[in-house]
Amino acid sequence: MEWIDIKEKEPNYNQNIIAVGTWWGEINGDGEECYMGIGEWRDGYVRIDSDTYSTQIVDVTHWVPIPKHP
């Protein structure tokens, strides 16, 4: 599986993906760049929700679809 440049193709809305971008969290604001995480694509960012927090990956540069279970 190869990384897809966000400038070439965007994921479908609500598609779960693995993305690389800048972490943005409700606790500390802007976080680390080149952050990789799994979440749901919205229009221009990836939403990550858990039982204890919500955060986003913004300024996404590359992404891949989540592979199917073995």
N, C-alpha and C positions, 0 to 999 in steps of 0.2 A: 504494500500500500504506500503510495507516495503522497507527500504533502501537497495541498492545493493552495495556490496563491489567491488570497481573497480578492485581489484586483482582477483576476481572471474569471473566477466563479464564486458566487456566494452560496452558502447552504440554503436549503428550504427553511421557511419560517417554522419554528418549533422543532426542527431536526436536532437530535442529540449528536454532538460532535466532540472531538478533541481539538482544542484550539490553542494557538500561541498568540499572546498579546500582552497587554499590561493589566495586572491585577488591580481591581478597584474594590475596596471593601467598606462596609458601613462603619467599621470601627476606626480604621486608620486612614481612610481616604486612599489616595494613590499609593500603590505598592510597587512591587518589583516589576521591571520590564522583562520581556522574554519569558513570561510565566506560561506554563502549560497546564491546562485543566480540562475537565469534562463538564459539559453543560448543554443548555438548550439555546439554539440560535434565535435571537430576536432580530429586529431590524437594526443592524450595526453593532451588536454586542452579544456576548454569551452570558446567559443567566445561570448561576450556580446556587442551588438551594439545598440546605441541610436542615436537620432538626434544630440546630442552634444558631445559624446565621444565614444571611444571603450576601452574595457578592457578585461581581461581574468581571468578565474579561473584556476590556475595551481596546481600541486600536488593534484589532485582530489583524495579523499579517498572514497566517497560514492555518489551515484546518484539514482534518481528515474525518470521514464518517467513522462511527464506532463499529468495529467489526462484529459479525454475528457470533453467537456462542458456538463453541466447538461441538 
